[in-house]
Amino acid sequence: MAWYTIRRDCCGAVERIQVYGPSDTRQARANRTEMRPCPECRRQRRTVEADQAAQQAAGQADLDGLPALTGTDRQVAWALVLRDNTIKRALSLATMPGATGAHLDWLLDRICERTDAAWWIERRAGLPRDDHCWTALRTSLTDGQKAEFAALGKESRP
């Protein structure tokens, strides 16, 4: 183990780091660490990316005429992105075999019913980033709504 003083390439910040490992590889590790952004630069980049995604989702929600979400400013910004991703996933599911326009309309109506930002955040694990994106929506449906959705598919069959 040895201490190295490095200057970050991203912002020029000087810091002292401890590098572990064999003595012949420590300098190379310190050099690689210099090329990586510092924690503050990473934090700022994540904040900027999150703000841009929230602004884009808010603009798209305004264009689509979606209902406003309720909650704190931070919750609403986060939930707008989650809802936007869910709608994009719903639109891509419309091309699946057996899917009809009625199915898509029904799903979009259910998505638009959810105006509480906390609902989207609490159920984010079941949203579009994985193959089980509809788990949160399905579990929140009443038996009547499930039957209504199933009937849509039966009506479209010849």
C-alpha positions as CSV (number, residue, x, y, z in Angstrom):
1,M,0.0,0.0,0.0
2,A,1.2,3.5,-0.9
3,W,-0.1,7.0,-1.0
4,Y,-0.1,9.0,-4.2
5,T,-1.0,12.6,-4.9
6,I,-3.0,12.8,-8.1
7,R,-4.6,15.6,-10.2
8,R,-8.0,14.7,-11.7
9,D,-8.2,15.3,-15.5
10,C,-11.8,16.3,-15.3
11,C,-11.5,19.3,-13.0
12,G,-7.9,19.5,-11.9
13,A,-8.7,18.7,-8.3
14,V,-5.7,17.5,-6.3
15,E,-6.2,14.7,-3.9
16,R,-4.2,12.1,-2.0
17,I,-5.3,8.5,-2.6
18,Q,-4.1,5.2,-1.1
19,V,-3.3,2.5,-3.8
20,Y,-3.1,-1.1,-2.9
21,G,-1.5,-4.0,-4.7
22,P,1.9,-5.0,-6.0
23,S,4.4,-2.1,-6.2
24,D,4.9,-2.6,-9.9
25,T,1.2,-1.9,-10.7
26,R,0.5,0.9,-8.2
27,Q,1.6,3.8,-10.4
28,A,-0.5,2.5,-13.3
29,R,-3.5,2.3,-10.9
30,A,-2.9,5.9,-9.7
31,N,-2.7,7.1,-13.3
32,R,-6.0,5.4,-14.2
33,T,-7.6,7.0,-11.1
34,E,-6.5,10.4,-12.4
35,M,-8.4,9.8,-15.6
36,R,-11.7,9.0,-13.8
37,P,-14.0,11.8,-12.8
38,C,-13.9,12.8,-9.1
39,P,-16.9,12.1,-6.9
40,E,-18.1,15.7,-7.1
41,C,-17.9,15.7,-10.9
42,R,-19.8,12.4,-11.1
43,R,-22.5,13.8,-8.7
44,Q,-22.8,17.0,-10.8
45,R,-23.1,15.0,-14.1
46,R,-25.8,12.7,-12.6
47,T,-27.7,15.8,-11.4
48,V,-27.5,17.4,-14.9
49,E,-28.6,14.2,-16.6
50,A,-31.5,13.7,-14.2
51,D,-32.6,17.4,-14.7
52,Q,-32.4,17.0,-18.5
53,A,-34.5,13.8,-18.4
54,A,-37.1,15.4,-16.2
55,Q,-37.4,18.4,-18.5
56,Q,-37.7,16.2,-21.5
57,A,-40.4,14.0,-19.8
58,A,-42.3,17.1,-18.6
59,G,-42.2,18.6,-22.2
60,Q,-43.5,15.3,-23.6
61,A,-46.2,15.1,-21.0
62,D,-47.4,18.6,-21.9
63,L,-47.4,17.7,-25.6
64,D,-49.3,14.5,-24.9
65,G,-51.8,16.3,-22.7
66,L,-51.2,14.0,-19.8
67,P,-52.5,14.9,-16.3
68,A,-50.1,16.6,-13.9
69,L,-48.5,14.6,-11.2
70,T,-48.8,15.5,-7.5
71,G,-46.0,15.4,-5.0
72,T,-42.9,17.3,-4.1
73,D,-40.9,18.9,-6.9
74,R,-38.3,16.2,-6.7
75,Q,-40.9,13.4,-6.7
76,V,-42.7,14.9,-9.7
77,A,-39.5,15.2,-11.7
78,W,-38.5,11.6,-11.0
79,A,-42.0,10.2,-11.5
80,L,-42.4,12.1,-14.9
81,V,-39.4,10.2,-16.2
82,L,-40.8,6.9,-14.9
83,R,-44.2,7.5,-16.4
84,D,-42.7,8.6,-19.7
85,N,-40.6,5.4,-19.9
86,T,-43.7,3.3,-19.1
87,I,-45.7,5.0,-21.9
88,K,-42.8,4.3,-24.3
89,R,-42.8,0.7,-23.2
90,A,-46.6,0.5,-23.7
91,L,-46.3,1.8,-27.2
92,S,-43.7,-0.8,-28.0
93,L,-45.9,-3.5,-26.6
94,A,-48.6,-2.5,-29.1
95,T,-46.7,-4.3,-31.8
96,M,-46.8,-7.6,-30.0
97,P,-48.9,-10.4,-31.5
98,G,-52.5,-10.3,-30.3
99,A,-52.3,-6.7,-29.1
100,T,-55.0,-4.4,-30.4
101,G,-55.5,-0.6,-30.3
102,A,-58.1,-1.2,-27.7
103,H,-55.5,-2.9,-25.5
104,L,-53.2,0.1,-25.9
105,D,-55.9,2.6,-25.2
106,W,-56.9,0.7,-22.1
107,L,-53.3,0.6,-20.8
108,L,-52.7,4.3,-21.5
109,D,-55.9,5.1,-19.6
110,R,-54.7,3.1,-16.6
111,I,-51.3,4.8,-16.8
112,C,-52.9,8.3,-16.9
113,E,-55.1,7.4,-13.9
114,R,-52.0,7.4,-11.7
115,T,-51.3,11.0,-10.9
116,D,-49.6,10.5,-7.6
117,A,-45.8,10.8,-8.0
118,A,-45.2,8.6,-5.0
119,W,-47.1,5.7,-6.7
120,W,-44.7,5.7,-9.6
121,I,-41.6,5.9,-7.4
122,E,-42.7,3.2,-5.0
123,R,-43.3,0.8,-7.9
124,R,-40.3,1.8,-10.0
125,A,-38.8,-1.7,-9.7
126,G,-41.7,-3.2,-11.7
127,L,-41.6,-0.5,-14.4
128,P,-40.1,-0.6,-17.9
129,R,-36.5,-1.3,-17.2
130,D,-37.2,-5.0,-17.0
131,D,-39.4,-7.6,-18.7
132,H,-41.9,-7.6,-15.9
133,C,-42.8,-3.9,-16.4
134,W,-46.5,-4.4,-16.0
135,T,-46.2,-6.2,-12.6
136,A,-47.0,-3.0,-10.7
137,L,-49.9,-2.1,-12.9
138,R,-51.3,-5.7,-12.9
139,T,-51.1,-6.0,-9.1
140,S,-52.9,-2.7,-8.7
141,L,-55.9,-3.7,-11.0
142,T,-59.2,-4.7,-9.5
143,D,-60.7,-8.0,-10.6
144,G,-63.2,-6.0,-12.7
145,Q,-60.4,-4.2,-14.5
146,K,-58.5,-7.5,-15.1
147,A,-61.7,-9.0,-16.7
148,E,-62.2,-5.9,-18.8
149,F,-58.6,-6.1,-20.1
150,A,-59.0,-9.8,-20.9
151,A,-62.3,-9.1,-22.7
152,L,-60.6,-6.7,-25.0
153,G,-58.5,-9.5,-26.5
154,K,-61.5,-11.8,-26.9
155,E,-63.5,-9.1,-28.7
156,S,-60.7,-8.6,-31.3
157,R,-60.5,-12.2,-32.3
158,P,-62.6,-13.4,-35.3
